[in-house]
Amino acid sequence: MTVSAPVKDNYDSGVGNIEKWTESKRMTLNLAKTWEMIVSGKSANPPPMAGIERKT
């Protein structure tokens, strides 16, 4: 499954938000199979989320 969400600042991002979303949908999050990819037209690059691999 792919989940995409706009992030306006570093306060919007984070594993905690993803975990809350999956729990509300009665799903489990397998961090070993989870990764993030930043798609942005700007040069700003938010810090990586702890526990989640970042791919380019």
VOBAZA-152207 format. One record per atom (N, C-alpha, C, CB): x, y, z; atom name; residue in three letters. Coordinates in nm, 2 decimals, decimal comma, padded with zeros to 4 digits. Glycine has a CB too. Layout:
BEGIN
rec px: X	py: Y	pz: Z	atomo: CA	residuo: ALA $
...
//
This chain:
BEGIN
rec px: 00,08	py: -00,12	pz: 00,00	atomo: N	residuo: MET $
rec px: 00,00	py: 00,00	pz: 00,00	atomo: CA	residuo: MET $
rec px: 00,09	py: 00,12	pz: 00,00	atomo: C	residuo: MET $
rec px: -00,10	py: 00,00	pz: 00,12	atomo: CB	residuo: MET $
rec px: 00,05	py: 00,22	pz: -00,07	atomo: N	residuo: THR $
rec px: 00,12	py: 00,35	pz: -00,07	atomo: CA	residuo: THR $
rec px: 00,03	py: 00,46	pz: 00,00	atomo: C	residuo: THR $
rec px: 00,15	py: 00,40	pz: -00,21	atomo: CB	residuo: THR $
rec px: 00,09	py: 00,53	pz: 00,09	atomo: N	residuo: VAL $
rec px: 00,03	py: 00,64	pz: 00,16	atomo: CA	residuo: VAL $
rec px: 00,10	py: 00,76	pz: 00,13	atomo: C	residuo: VAL $
rec px: 00,02	py: 00,61	pz: 00,32	atomo: CB	residuo: VAL $
rec px: 00,03	py: 00,86	pz: 00,08	atomo: N	residuo: SER $
rec px: 00,10	py: 00,99	pz: 00,05	atomo: CA	residuo: SER $
rec px: 00,03	py: 01,10	pz: 00,13	atomo: C	residuo: SER $
rec px: 00,11	py: 01,02	pz: -00,10	atomo: CB	residuo: SER $
rec px: 00,10	py: 01,20	pz: 00,17	atomo: N	residuo: ALA $
rec px: 00,05	py: 01,31	pz: 00,25	atomo: CA	residuo: ALA $
rec px: 00,13	py: 01,43	pz: 00,23	atomo: C	residuo: ALA $
rec px: 00,03	py: 01,27	pz: 00,40	atomo: CB	residuo: ALA $
rec px: 00,07	py: 01,55	pz: 00,21	atomo: N	residuo: PRO $
rec px: 00,14	py: 01,67	pz: 00,21	atomo: CA	residuo: PRO $
rec px: 00,20	py: 01,70	pz: 00,35	atomo: C	residuo: PRO $
rec px: 00,06	py: 01,79	pz: 00,16	atomo: CB	residuo: PRO $
rec px: 00,32	py: 01,75	pz: 00,35	atomo: N	residuo: VAL $
rec px: 00,38	py: 01,79	pz: 00,48	atomo: CA	residuo: VAL $
rec px: 00,43	py: 01,93	pz: 00,46	atomo: C	residuo: VAL $
rec px: 00,50	py: 01,69	pz: 00,52	atomo: CB	residuo: VAL $
rec px: 00,37	py: 02,02	pz: 00,54	atomo: N	residuo: LYS $
rec px: 00,40	py: 02,16	pz: 00,53	atomo: CA	residuo: LYS $
rec px: 00,53	py: 02,20	pz: 00,62	atomo: C	residuo: LYS $
rec px: 00,29	py: 02,24	pz: 00,58	atomo: CB	residuo: LYS $
rec px: 00,55	py: 02,13	pz: 00,73	atomo: N	residuo: ASP $
rec px: 00,67	py: 02,15	pz: 00,81	atomo: CA	residuo: ASP $
rec px: 00,70	py: 02,02	pz: 00,88	atomo: C	residuo: ASP $
rec px: 00,64	py: 02,27	pz: 00,91	atomo: CB	residuo: ASP $
rec px: 00,81	py: 02,03	pz: 00,96	atomo: N	residuo: ASN $
rec px: 00,86	py: 01,91	pz: 01,03	atomo: CA	residuo: ASN $
rec px: 00,76	py: 01,86	pz: 01,14	atomo: C	residuo: ASN $
rec px: 00,99	py: 01,93	pz: 01,09	atomo: CB	residuo: ASN $
rec px: 00,67	py: 01,95	pz: 01,18	atomo: N	residuo: TYR $
rec px: 00,57	py: 01,91	pz: 01,28	atomo: CA	residuo: TYR $
rec px: 00,47	py: 01,82	pz: 01,23	atomo: C	residuo: TYR $
rec px: 00,51	py: 02,03	pz: 01,35	atomo: CB	residuo: TYR $
rec px: 00,44	py: 01,82	pz: 01,09	atomo: N	residuo: ASP $
rec px: 00,34	py: 01,74	pz: 01,03	atomo: CA	residuo: ASP $
rec px: 00,39	py: 01,59	pz: 01,01	atomo: C	residuo: ASP $
rec px: 00,30	py: 01,79	pz: 00,90	atomo: CB	residuo: ASP $
rec px: 00,52	py: 01,57	pz: 01,00	atomo: N	residuo: SER $
rec px: 00,58	py: 01,44	pz: 00,97	atomo: CA	residuo: SER $
rec px: 00,61	py: 01,36	pz: 01,09	atomo: C	residuo: SER $
rec px: 00,70	py: 01,46	pz: 00,88	atomo: CB	residuo: SER $
rec px: 00,64	py: 01,24	pz: 01,07	atomo: N	residuo: GLY $
rec px: 00,68	py: 01,15	pz: 01,19	atomo: CA	residuo: GLY $
rec px: 00,61	py: 01,02	pz: 01,19	atomo: C	residuo: GLY $
rec px: 00,66	py: 01,23	pz: 01,31	atomo: CB	residuo: GLY $
rec px: 00,69	py: 00,92	pz: 01,25	atomo: N	residuo: VAL $
rec px: 00,63	py: 00,79	pz: 01,26	atomo: CA	residuo: VAL $
rec px: 00,51	py: 00,79	pz: 01,34	atomo: C	residuo: VAL $
rec px: 00,74	py: 00,69	pz: 01,31	atomo: CB	residuo: VAL $
rec px: 00,51	py: 00,87	pz: 01,45	atomo: N	residuo: GLY $
rec px: 00,39	py: 00,87	pz: 01,54	atomo: CA	residuo: GLY $
rec px: 00,26	py: 00,90	pz: 01,47	atomo: C	residuo: GLY $
rec px: 00,41	py: 00,97	pz: 01,65	atomo: CB	residuo: GLY $
rec px: 00,26	py: 00,99	pz: 01,37	atomo: N	residuo: ASN $
rec px: 00,14	py: 01,02	pz: 01,29	atomo: CA	residuo: ASN $
rec px: 00,10	py: 00,90	pz: 01,21	atomo: C	residuo: ASN $
rec px: 00,16	py: 01,14	pz: 01,21	atomo: CB	residuo: ASN $
rec px: 00,20	py: 00,84	pz: 01,15	atomo: N	residuo: ILE $
rec px: 00,17	py: 00,72	pz: 01,06	atomo: CA	residuo: ILE $
rec px: 00,11	py: 00,61	pz: 01,15	atomo: C	residuo: ILE $
rec px: 00,29	py: 00,67	pz: 00,99	atomo: CB	residuo: ILE $
rec px: 00,17	py: 00,58	pz: 01,27	atomo: N	residuo: GLU $
rec px: 00,12	py: 00,48	pz: 01,36	atomo: CA	residuo: GLU $
rec px: -00,02	py: 00,51	pz: 01,40	atomo: C	residuo: GLU $
rec px: 00,22	py: 00,47	pz: 01,48	atomo: CB	residuo: GLU $
rec px: -00,05	py: 00,63	pz: 01,43	atomo: N	residuo: LYS $
rec px: -00,19	py: 00,67	pz: 01,47	atomo: CA	residuo: LYS $
rec px: -00,29	py: 00,64	pz: 01,36	atomo: C	residuo: LYS $
rec px: -00,20	py: 00,82	pz: 01,52	atomo: CB	residuo: LYS $
rec px: -00,25	py: 00,67	pz: 01,24	atomo: N	residuo: TRP $
rec px: -00,34	py: 00,65	pz: 01,12	atomo: CA	residuo: TRP $
rec px: -00,36	py: 00,50	pz: 01,10	atomo: C	residuo: TRP $
rec px: -00,27	py: 00,71	pz: 01,00	atomo: CB	residuo: TRP $
rec px: -00,25	py: 00,42	pz: 01,11	atomo: N	residuo: THR $
rec px: -00,27	py: 00,28	pz: 01,09	atomo: CA	residuo: THR $
rec px: -00,36	py: 00,22	pz: 01,20	atomo: C	residuo: THR $
rec px: -00,14	py: 00,21	pz: 01,08	atomo: CB	residuo: THR $
rec px: -00,34	py: 00,26	pz: 01,32	atomo: N	residuo: GLU $
rec px: -00,42	py: 00,21	pz: 01,43	atomo: CA	residuo: GLU $
rec px: -00,57	py: 00,25	pz: 01,41	atomo: C	residuo: GLU $
rec px: -00,37	py: 00,26	pz: 01,56	atomo: CB	residuo: GLU $
rec px: -00,59	py: 00,37	pz: 01,37	atomo: N	residuo: SER $
rec px: -00,73	py: 00,41	pz: 01,35	atomo: CA	residuo: SER $
rec px: -00,80	py: 00,33	pz: 01,24	atomo: C	residuo: SER $
rec px: -00,74	py: 00,56	pz: 01,31	atomo: CB	residuo: SER $
rec px: -00,72	py: 00,27	pz: 01,15	atomo: N	residuo: LYS $
rec px: -00,77	py: 00,19	pz: 01,04	atomo: CA	residuo: LYS $
rec px: -00,77	py: 00,04	pz: 01,07	atomo: C	residuo: LYS $
rec px: -00,70	py: 00,22	pz: 00,91	atomo: CB	residuo: LYS $
rec px: -00,73	py: 00,01	pz: 01,19	atomo: N	residuo: ARG $
rec px: -00,71	py: -00,13	pz: 01,24	atomo: CA	residuo: ARG $
rec px: -00,61	py: -00,21	pz: 01,16	atomo: C	residuo: ARG $
rec px: -00,85	py: -00,20	pz: 01,24	atomo: CB	residuo: ARG $
rec px: -00,50	py: -00,14	pz: 01,13	atomo: N	residuo: MET $
rec px: -00,39	py: -00,20	pz: 01,06	atomo: CA	residuo: MET $
rec px: -00,26	py: -00,20	pz: 01,15	atomo: C	residuo: MET $
rec px: -00,36	py: -00,12	pz: 00,93	atomo: CB	residuo: MET $
rec px: -00,16	py: -00,28	pz: 01,11	atomo: N	residuo: THR $
rec px: -00,04	py: -00,28	pz: 01,18	atomo: CA	residuo: THR $
rec px: 00,07	py: -00,22	pz: 01,08	atomo: C	residuo: THR $
rec px: 00,00	py: -00,42	pz: 01,23	atomo: CB	residuo: THR $
rec px: 00,17	py: -00,16	pz: 01,14	atomo: N	residuo: LEU $
rec px: 00,28	py: -00,10	pz: 01,06	atomo: CA	residuo: LEU $
rec px: 00,40	py: -00,19	pz: 01,08	atomo: C	residuo: LEU $
rec px: 00,30	py: 00,05	pz: 01,10	atomo: CB	residuo: LEU $
rec px: 00,45	py: -00,24	pz: 00,97	atomo: N	residuo: ASN $
rec px: 00,58	py: -00,32	pz: 00,98	atomo: CA	residuo: ASN $
rec px: 00,69	py: -00,23	pz: 00,93	atomo: C	residuo: ASN $
rec px: 00,56	py: -00,45	pz: 00,88	atomo: CB	residuo: ASN $
rec px: 00,77	py: -00,18	pz: 01,03	atomo: N	residuo: LEU $
rec px: 00,88	py: -00,09	pz: 01,00	atomo: CA	residuo: LEU $
rec px: 00,99	py: -00,15	pz: 00,92	atomo: C	residuo: LEU $
rec px: 00,94	py: -00,03	pz: 01,13	atomo: CB	residuo: LEU $
rec px: 01,00	py: -00,28	pz: 00,92	atomo: N	residuo: ALA $
rec px: 01,10	py: -00,35	pz: 00,84	atomo: CA	residuo: ALA $
rec px: 01,07	py: -00,35	pz: 00,69	atomo: C	residuo: ALA $
rec px: 01,11	py: -00,50	pz: 00,88	atomo: CB	residuo: ALA $
rec px: 00,94	py: -00,32	pz: 00,66	atomo: N	residuo: LYS $
rec px: 00,90	py: -00,32	pz: 00,52	atomo: CA	residuo: LYS $
rec px: 00,85	py: -00,18	pz: 00,48	atomo: C	residuo: LYS $
rec px: 00,79	py: -00,42	pz: 00,49	atomo: CB	residuo: LYS $
rec px: 00,88	py: -00,08	pz: 00,56	atomo: N	residuo: THR $
rec px: 00,83	py: 00,06	pz: 00,54	atomo: CA	residuo: THR $
rec px: 00,95	py: 00,15	pz: 00,50	atomo: C	residuo: THR $
rec px: 00,76	py: 00,11	pz: 00,67	atomo: CB	residuo: THR $
rec px: 00,92	py: 00,23	pz: 00,40	atomo: N	residuo: TRP $
rec px: 01,03	py: 00,33	pz: 00,37	atomo: CA	residuo: TRP $
rec px: 00,96	py: 00,46	pz: 00,32	atomo: C	residuo: TRP $
rec px: 01,12	py: 00,28	pz: 00,26	atomo: CB	residuo: TRP $
rec px: 01,03	py: 00,56	pz: 00,32	atomo: N	residuo: GLU $
rec px: 00,98	py: 00,69	pz: 00,28	atomo: CA	residuo: GLU $
rec px: 01,06	py: 00,75	pz: 00,16	atomo: C	residuo: GLU $
rec px: 00,99	py: 00,79	pz: 00,40	atomo: CB	residuo: GLU $
rec px: 00,99	py: 00,82	pz: 00,08	atomo: N	residuo: MET $
rec px: 01,05	py: 00,89	pz: -00,03	atomo: CA	residuo: MET $
rec px: 00,99	py: 01,03	pz: -00,04	atomo: C	residuo: MET $
rec px: 01,02	py: 00,81	pz: -00,17	atomo: CB	residuo: MET $
rec px: 01,08	py: 01,13	pz: -00,04	atomo: N	residuo: ILE $
rec px: 01,04	py: 01,27	pz: -00,04	atomo: CA	residuo: ILE $
rec px: 01,02	py: 01,31	pz: -00,19	atomo: C	residuo: ILE $
rec px: 01,15	py: 01,36	pz: 00,03	atomo: CB	residuo: ILE $
rec px: 00,91	py: 01,36	pz: -00,22	atomo: N	residuo: VAL $
rec px: 00,88	py: 01,42	pz: -00,35	atomo: CA	residuo: VAL $
rec px: 00,85	py: 01,57	pz: -00,33	atomo: C	residuo: VAL $
rec px: 00,76	py: 01,34	pz: -00,43	atomo: CB	residuo: VAL $
rec px: 00,94	py: 01,65	pz: -00,38	atomo: N	residuo: SER $
rec px: 00,93	py: 01,79	pz: -00,36	atomo: CA	residuo: SER $
rec px: 00,99	py: 01,87	pz: -00,47	atomo: C	residuo: SER $
rec px: 01,00	py: 01,83	pz: -00,23	atomo: CB	residuo: SER $
rec px: 00,93	py: 01,98	pz: -00,50	atomo: N	residuo: GLY $
rec px: 00,98	py: 02,07	pz: -00,60	atomo: CA	residuo: GLY $
rec px: 01,08	py: 02,17	pz: -00,55	atomo: C	residuo: GLY $
rec px: 00,87	py: 02,14	pz: -00,67	atomo: CB	residuo: GLY $
rec px: 01,09	py: 02,17	pz: -00,41	atomo: N	residuo: LYS $
rec px: 01,18	py: 02,26	pz: -00,34	atomo: CA	residuo: LYS $
rec px: 01,31	py: 02,19	pz: -00,30	atomo: C	residuo: LYS $
rec px: 01,11	py: 02,33	pz: -00,22	atomo: CB	residuo: LYS $
rec px: 01,41	py: 02,27	pz: -00,27	atomo: N	residuo: SER $
rec px: 01,53	py: 02,21	pz: -00,23	atomo: CA	residuo: SER $
rec px: 01,53	py: 02,17	pz: -00,08	atomo: C	residuo: SER $
rec px: 01,65	py: 02,30	pz: -00,26	atomo: CB	residuo: SER $
rec px: 01,43	py: 02,21	pz: -00,01	atomo: N	residuo: ALA $
rec px: 01,43	py: 02,18	pz: 00,13	atomo: CA	residuo: ALA $
rec px: 01,40	py: 02,03	pz: 00,15	atomo: C	residuo: ALA $
rec px: 01,31	py: 02,26	pz: 00,20	atomo: CB	residuo: ALA $
rec px: 01,47	py: 01,97	pz: 00,25	atomo: N	residuo: ASN $
rec px: 01,46	py: 01,83	pz: 00,27	atomo: CA	residuo: ASN $
rec px: 01,44	py: 01,80	pz: 00,42	atomo: C	residuo: ASN $
rec px: 01,59	py: 01,76	pz: 00,22	atomo: CB	residuo: ASN $
rec px: 01,32	py: 01,76	pz: 00,46	atomo: N	residuo: PRO $
rec px: 01,30	py: 01,74	pz: 00,60	atomo: CA	residuo: PRO $
rec px: 01,39	py: 01,63	pz: 00,65	atomo: C	residuo: PRO $
rec px: 01,15	py: 01,70	pz: 00,62	atomo: CB	residuo: PRO $
rec px: 01,41	py: 01,63	pz: 00,78	atomo: N	residuo: PRO $
rec px: 01,49	py: 01,52	pz: 00,84	atomo: CA	residuo: PRO $
rec px: 01,42	py: 01,38	pz: 00,83	atomo: C	residuo: PRO $
rec px: 01,52	py: 01,55	pz: 00,99	atomo: CB	residuo: PRO $
rec px: 01,50	py: 01,28	pz: 00,81	atomo: N	residuo: PRO $
rec px: 01,43	py: 01,14	pz: 00,80	atomo: CA	residuo: PRO $
rec px: 01,36	py: 01,10	pz: 00,93	atomo: C	residuo: PRO $
rec px: 01,54	py: 01,03	pz: 00,77	atomo: CB	residuo: PRO $
rec px: 01,26	py: 01,02	pz: 00,91	atomo: N	residuo: MET $
rec px: 01,18	py: 00,97	pz: 01,03	atomo: CA	residuo: MET $
rec px: 01,26	py: 00,86	pz: 01,09	atomo: C	residuo: MET $
rec px: 01,04	py: 00,92	pz: 00,99	atomo: CB	residuo: MET $
rec px: 01,27	py: 00,86	pz: 01,22	atomo: N	residuo: ALA $
rec px: 01,34	py: 00,76	pz: 01,30	atomo: CA	residuo: ALA $
rec px: 01,28	py: 00,62	pz: 01,28	atomo: C	residuo: ALA $
rec px: 01,35	py: 00,79	pz: 01,45	atomo: CB	residuo: ALA $
rec px: 01,36	py: 00,53	pz: 01,24	atomo: N	residuo: GLY $
rec px: 01,31	py: 00,39	pz: 01,23	atomo: CA	residuo: GLY $
rec px: 01,26	py: 00,36	pz: 01,09	atomo: C	residuo: GLY $
rec px: 01,20	py: 00,36	pz: 01,33	atomo: CB	residuo: GLY $
rec px: 01,26	py: 00,45	pz: 01,00	atomo: N	residuo: ILE $
rec px: 01,21	py: 00,43	pz: 00,86	atomo: CA	residuo: ILE $
rec px: 01,32	py: 00,47	pz: 00,76	atomo: C	residuo: ILE $
rec px: 01,08	py: 00,51	pz: 00,84	atomo: CB	residuo: ILE $
rec px: 01,35	py: 00,37	pz: 00,67	atomo: N	residuo: GLU $
rec px: 01,45	py: 00,40	pz: 00,57	atomo: CA	residuo: GLU $
rec px: 01,40	py: 00,50	pz: 00,47	atomo: C	residuo: GLU $
rec px: 01,49	py: 00,26	pz: 00,50	atomo: CB	residuo: GLU $
rec px: 01,49	py: 00,59	pz: 00,42	atomo: N	residuo: ARG $
rec px: 01,46	py: 00,68	pz: 00,32	atomo: CA	residuo: ARG $
rec px: 01,52	py: 00,64	pz: 00,19	atomo: C	residuo: ARG $
rec px: 01,50	py: 00,83	pz: 00,36	atomo: CB	residuo: ARG $
rec px: 01,44	py: 00,64	pz: 00,08	atomo: N	residuo: LYS $
rec px: 01,49	py: 00,61	pz: -00,05	atomo: CA	residuo: LYS $
rec px: 01,48	py: 00,73	pz: -00,14	atomo: C	residuo: LYS $
rec px: 01,41	py: 00,49	pz: -00,11	atomo: CB	residuo: LYS $
rec px: 01,57	py: 00,73	pz: -00,24	atomo: N	residuo: THR $
rec px: 01,57	py: 00,84	pz: -00,34	atomo: CA	residuo: THR $
rec px: 01,49	py: 00,81	pz: -00,47	atomo: C	residuo: THR $
rec px: 01,71	py: 00,89	pz: -00,37	atomo: CB	residuo: THR $
//
